[in-house]
């Protein structure tokens, strides 16, 4: 059975190699101080689903990494509504879904 520590160890070995971030079960990978970049999140989640044999059928990528919705004349901005704000995707969510063998959060 996959433990919380297994997922933390995977994350640290693959994506936190320099140990710059203290990772706990409450660490969010889509929000907070060190979210994954949108460009790499899809690759990382694909590896997670394969590594832990999790069925990704219910996973909504854009719930955690929404598309920015607006432009100002002077540059890009996140001018979207509340539904455009990313939802937290935590290590605990990854671990619980790994134990279940499917994505648990709709």
C-alpha positions in Angstrom: 0.0 0.0 0.0 1.2 3.5 -0.9 2.0 5.7 2.1 2.1 9.4 2.4 5.9 9.1 2.8 6.1 7.2 -0.5 4.6 10.1 -2.4 6.7 12.6 -0.5 9.8 10.6 -1.3 8.8 10.4 -5.0 8.2 14.1 -5.2 11.4 15.0 -3.4 13.6 12.7 -5.5 12.1 13.9 -8.9 11.0 17.5 -8.4 12.6 18.8 -5.2 16.1 17.5 -5.6 17.8 20.5 -4.1 15.5 20.2 -1.1 14.6 23.9 -1.3 11.0 23.2 -0.3 9.9 21.4 2.9 7.3 19.0 1.7 4.5 17.7 3.9 1.1 16.1 3.2 -0.4 19.6 3.2 2.0 21.0 0.5 0.0 22.2 -2.5 1.5 21.7 -5.8 -0.8 24.0 -7.7 -1.1 26.9 -5.3 1.0 28.6 -2.6 4.6 29.7 -2.7 6.0 27.1 -5.1 3.4 25.9 -7.5 4.3 23.7 -10.5 4.5 25.7 -13.7 1.5 25.0 -16.0 4.0 23.9 -18.7 5.4 21.1 -16.6 2.4 20.1 -14.5 1.0 17.9 -17.2 4.2 15.9 -17.6 4.6 15.6 -13.8 1.0 14.4 -13.3 1.4 11.9 -16.1 4.4 10.4 -14.3 2.5 10.4 -11.0 -0.4 8.4 -12.6 2.0 5.9 -14.1 4.3 5.6 -11.1 1.5 4.9 -8.6 -0.9 3.2 -11.1 -3.7 5.8 -10.6 -6.5 5.9 -13.1 -6.6 9.5 -14.2 -10.2 9.4 -15.6 -11.7 11.9 -13.1 -8.7 14.2 -13.0 -9.4 17.7 -14.3 -6.1 19.4 -15.1 -7.7 22.8 -15.6 -9.2 22.7 -12.1 -5.6 22.9 -10.7 -3.9 24.9 -13.5 -6.6 27.0 -15.1 -6.0 29.0 -18.3 -5.4 32.7 -17.7 -8.4 34.5 -18.9 -7.4 38.1 -19.7 -5.0 40.6 -21.1 -4.3 44.2 -20.3 -2.7 46.5 -22.9 0.4 46.6 -20.8 0.9 42.9 -20.3 -0.6 39.7 -19.1 -2.7 39.5 -16.0 -4.8 37.0 -14.2 -8.0 38.9 -14.4 -10.3 36.0 -14.2 -13.1 35.3 -11.9 -12.9 33.1 -8.8 -13.5 30.0 -10.9 -10.2 30.8 -12.7 -8.3 30.5 -9.5 -6.4 27.2 -9.1 -7.6 24.7 -6.6 -5.0 23.3 -4.2 -3.6 19.9 -5.2 -1.9 18.5 -2.2 0.5 15.7 -1.6 -2.2 14.1 0.6 -4.6 14.1 -2.4 -1.9 12.3 -4.4 -1.3 9.8 -1.7 -5.0 9.1 -1.1 -5.7 8.6 -4.8 -2.7 6.3 -5.1 -4.1 4.1 -2.3 -7.5 4.0 -4.1 -6.0 3.4 -7.5 -8.1 6.3 -9.0 -8.3 10.0 -8.8 -10.7 10.8 -5.9 -11.3 14.5 -6.3 -13.8 15.8 -8.9 
